[in-house]
Amino acid sequence: MIDPYAPLPRPRSDLAQPPDAPQTRSGALSVLQGRMLLQVTPARVGYLRTQLDASRSGLVLCGKNALRQARKLRGQDQFSGPLLVDPAVYESRAASEEEPFPHASEDTFAFDDPLTVSLAEQRAVGVTAPMTPTGYIQAEDSEALKAAAQRVAELDDVVFAVPVDVGWLREEDAVRQLIACLRLVKGPKAIMLGGQMDPLARHAKAVGHLRQVIEEVPGAALLRTDLAAFGALAAGAAFTAFGAGSRLRHIVAPGEKAKTSKGFSTSPHVLFPELMDFFLGKTLADRFAAAPAPVCGCAACGGQWALDAFAKNAGERPARAAAHNVAVLMGWLRTLTATAPGLARQKWWHERCCAAVEQYPLVNAQLRQPDAFKVPQQLKRWALAAPVSAPDGAKGQTKAEDHRRS
């Protein structure tokens, strides 16, 4: 039995590269290009930093005390990698044509401009580039989106946060409106999708339309997301940010109560690499109770931890689970960025999704539990979204379709 209280693993030497040199203001935005950042709350930064790939990743701080943590990282901790602060006003306030950047709280003076104040606060703590405090943009509220875009179009060295309801990706007309508004802004556009649980699983065309937005909007990025971070990078996104926690992988519209998985508070979420999905540690322990669980060879686990070792939130298990998740993601990121941009990357992502879909029945057969693990809807849709010019695209699409029907 693996000792669950063994010391936390040290990062592998090839992951501990010297951090990027501090960027000058004029080059602040270019350093984000091609990276997959981690979107994280200040309290969890310590779990993840040792596994970050300094040359390919970075941090997006989100939540209470994000500005304070950013100041500490830049000062006391001497973190010189890419660093963003997401004001996350969209969690509590919706955008409107009159107020695309609403006041985050009632304590703010009414005569203060929320956009100006937020950008100044972020610059003061040393972010790579400030993000706009955009309110939540309801489905097809083109007036609010256009008002926000027109204001940001006048600014330089700013990341335009675009927290939109996934309903924008439902129909072609809405997608065209979204693309037209985003193209008003020359700088990076950080799209974040709103919807319960898995927004991209809600509409049949959402994945394809997201890829269309990424391909047609220069500087489009995808933040606060899940495995779609890789799909977006493969499609040519300027950069992405993977949420280090289920709450930070999508947005819940203001006023709605977030839906969560049963048992969420009892064990951490653990990434099952072969299945390309997160499962509660307790779920993995239950599924593999009568069979050997896969032993993980990622940089954090080092072949010493099995995937059923995270059944509780006790001791160092949450920290180890977080380190495991990030180490696996960084490994995938290195493979993706080592692949030539364009069609080759799209094929890599598509083939990886198809392979994961095919693993589900194999793992279930091994466990003699036909319904032990079910293919996530979003993963099915990425597997169906074969690159148009891939010679075996039709074959891959047929295989994924067969799995969907089954």
N, C-alpha and C positions, 0 to 999 in steps of 0.2 A: 504494500500500500504506500502511495506517495505521501510523504510528510506534508500536511497542509500548512505547517507553521515554519517551514524552512525559510531562510532569508530570501528577500526579494532578489530576483536575478539582476546582475549587472548588465547594462546594454552591451551588445556585441561591438567590437572595435570599429566595424565598418559602418555602424550606425552613429558612432560618436564623432562624426566629422566636425571640424571647426565650424562654428556658426558663420553665416554670411556677415561680411563687414557691414557696419551701419550704412544705410543708404542716404544719399543726399536728397534734398527735397525734390529736385527736378527728376530724379530717377526712382522716386518712391513707388510709383504705380507699376513700373516695368518689372520690379522684383517679384510681383505676384504672379507673373505670367507662367502658366503651365503647372502651377502648384496645386496640391490638394491640402488645404489647411484643416485643422481640427477645431470645430466649434465647441466650446467647453465653458462650464461655469467656473468662476474663480476657485471654488473649493476643490475642484478636481484637477487643477493644473499639475499638481505634484504627482498624481498618478501617471501622467502621460508624457511628461517632458523627456524622460530618459529614453523613450522609444521613438521620439520624433526624428524623422530624417531631415537633417538641417538643410540639405540642398534641394529638397523637394516639397517641404511642408512648412508649417507655421501655425499660428494660433489666432482664433477669433474668440474673444472673451464676450460672454453674454450673461446678463443677469445682474443681480445686486452686487455692488462693490467691484464691477468690472473696471471702472476707471482707476480705482485705488490699486487693484491688482496689476493693471497695466503699468502704472507708475512704479510699482515694486519690481516688476519684471525688468523694466528698462534701467532702473537704478540699482537697487540692492542685489538683484539676481543677475544683472549684466546680460540679459537676454537681448541679442541683437538680430534675431531672425524676424521674418515678417510677422507683424502684430496688428490686428484690427480689434476695434471695440464696436460691438453691435448694440446700439441704444435700445433696440427691441421695443420701441414705442407701440408697434403693431400688436403686441400682446394684450394691451389694455385699451387702445384707442383706434378707431377707424379713420381713414383719410376721407377728406371731402374736397370738393372743388375749392371751397373757401379756405380750408385748413388741411392741405396735404401733409403738413408736418405739425400735427397737433401737440399741445402742451402735454407733457408726460404725466404731470400731476397738478392738482389744484393749488399746490404750494408755490408754483412758479408765478412770478409777476406777470400780469396780463399784457403789459407793454413790451416784455422781452420777446424777441423773435426766437422760437424754439430751434430753428435750423441754425442760425448764427451762433447761439449759445452752445449747442451740442457740438458743432464742428470745432469751436474754439477750445472746449473742454477736452476733446479728444486729442487735438494737436498738442495741448499743454502736457499730456502724459507721454508723448513720444510714439504715437501710432505710426505705422507705415503710411497710412492715408485714412482720413476720417470718413465714417459712413453716415449717411443722412438718417435722421430720426423719422422715417416715413411711417405714417399710419397704415393700418391694414386696408388693402384695396379690395373691396368686394367684387364679386364676379361681374365683369363687364361694366364696371363704373369707370368708363373712359374719361369722364370729366375730371375725376380725382387724379387718375393716372396722368393725364395730359398736364394738369396744373402742376403736379410734382415734377414732371420731366422738364417743363418749360423753365421752372425755377432753377433746377440743377444745371440746365444747359448753359447757364451764365457763369458757372463755377469751374475752377480748375483744381486738379489734384484731389478729387473727391470721388468716393465710391457711392453710386446711387443705389440705395437699398430699395428693392422692389418686392415687397411682401404681398403677393397676389393670391387670391383664392384660386384653387386648381380649376374652378369653373371656367377660367380664362382659356384653358387648354381643351375644352370640350368640343367646340365647333370651329370650323375654319374661319368664319367671319370674326369671331372674337380673337383668334390667334393673329389674324392680319392687323387688327386694331392694336393689339399688344406690341407687335413688331414695329408698327409705324410710330407708336409713342416712344418706344425705347430707342429708336434710331435718331430721335431728336437730341439725345445726349451723346456726346463724343467719348466721354470717359467710360470706365467700367460700370456695368449694370449688374448688381448682385441680386438675382432672382431668388426668392424664397417662396415655397408653395404652402398654401393653407388648406387644411382639411383634416378630418379626424383620422387617426391611425396611420394609414398609408395613402396619402393624397393621390399618388400616381396610379393607384389601383382602382380609383373611383370611376374613371371614364376610359372607355375602350381605346380612344385615340390619344390619350394624354401623353404617353411616352413618345409617340411619333411626333406630336405637335411640339413637345418640349425640344426634341432634337431639331425640329424645324426652326424654332426660335433661336437656339444656340447657333445654328448654321447661318442664319440670315441677319443676325444682329451683331455687328462688330463689338468686341469687348464684353459680350454677355458672359456672366458667371452664374454658378448655381451654389447657393449657400444653404446652411441649415437643412441638410438633406441626408440621405442614406446611401445605399449602393449606387444610386443614380449619379453620385459624384463621379464615379468612374465612367459611366455612360456619357455624361456631359463632357468630361475631358476627352474621351475618345472622339466625340463629335466636334471638338474644336473649341470648347469653352476656354475663356481667358484664364480662369482658375475656378476652384470649387472649395467647399468646406463640408466635411463630414461631421455630423453631430455626434459628439462623444456622450451619448445618453439618448434614450428614446425620445425624450421631450424635446431635444434639440435637433431632431431629424425631420421636423415639420412644424407648422404653426397651427394653433387652434384659434379660430376667430374670436375676437373680443366678445365676452358675454357667454361663450359656450364652455361647458365643462369638459375637460379632456377625458376621453375614454382610454382606459389602460387595461393591460392584460391581467388576468387573475394571478395572484401571488407575486405581483411586481415588487412588493416591499420585502419579500422574504429571501430573495436571492438575486444576484446580479445578472445582467444580460451577457451572454457569451456568444461570440461569433463562431459558428461551425463552418470552417473554411470550405469543405467540400460541398456543402449545401448552400453556401453564400447567403446565410441568414442568421439572425440573432435568435437565441432561445434562452429562456430563464435557466439558470444553472440547475435549479430543482427539476425542471422538465427533462434536461439531459440526464441527470442522475436517475430519474425514474425510468426513462426509456432504456437506458443501458444497465438497468439493475441486474439483468440475467445474462448479460453479454459484455465482453471487454469493450470499454470505451476507447475511441481513438486517442492515442497519445500525441500531443501537439509538438511539432518541431520548430515553432516560430522562435524568434529571437528572445522573447520573454519567457517562454516555457522551456525551451532548450531540451525537449524530449523528456522532461522530468514530470510534466503535469498532463493528466488525462482530462478530457472535456467534461467528465462527470465529477470533477473535484471542486465545483463551485456551487454546491447545493444550498449553501446558507450565506448570509451576509456577515458571518462572524469573522473575527480576526482580520487577517490580511487578504482574505478572499476577494473582496471588492477591488482592492488595489491590483491584485494579480490578474483578475479578470479584465480590468481596464487596460493593463499593460499588454495582455495577450491580444485583445481586440486591436489595439493600435499597432502592435508588431505585425500582425497579419495584414492589416491594411497597408502598412508601409511597404511590406514585401510585394504586394500587388502593385502598389504605386511605382516601385522601382522597375517592375517588369513592363508596366504600361509606358512609362516615360523612356524606356530603352527601345521601344518600338517606334518606327518611323511614324510621324503624324500623318493624318489623313486616313485613307482606306485601310492601311495595315492595322492601325489602332482600332478602328471600328470592327474589323474582322476579329482581332484579338478579344475584344469585349464580347462580341456576339458569340464566338466559339466558347468562351468561358461560361457564359450564361447557359448555353445549350448543354454543356457538359454538366453543370450543376443540376439542371432539370433532370438529366438522365440519372443522376446519382440517387435521387429520392427513392425510386422503387428498389434500387439495389440495397440501400441502407435498410429500408423497411423489410426487405426479404431476409437480410442478415438477422434482424431482430425478431423475425417471425411476427411482425405487427404491421399489417397492411396499411394502417392509417397512422403510424407512429409520427411521421413527419409529412406535412402537406406542402406542396410547392406554392410559394407566395405568388399572388396574382401579378405583382409587378415584375418578378423574375420571369414569369411566363411571357410577359409582354416584351421585355428586353430580348428574350430568346426568339420571339417572333419578328423582331425588328431587324432583319438581316440587312447588311449594306446592299444597296441596290445593284452595284456592279460586282459584287462578290460572285465568283463562278459557281460556288456551291451554296449560294444563298437560298435558292428554292428548296434544296435538300434540307438545309438546316431549319427552314421555316416549316416544312412539312413535319419534321420530327418534333418540333416544339408544339405544333398544332395537335399532333397525335397525343402528346402528354396533356395538353389542355383539355381535350375531349375525354381523356381517361380520368 
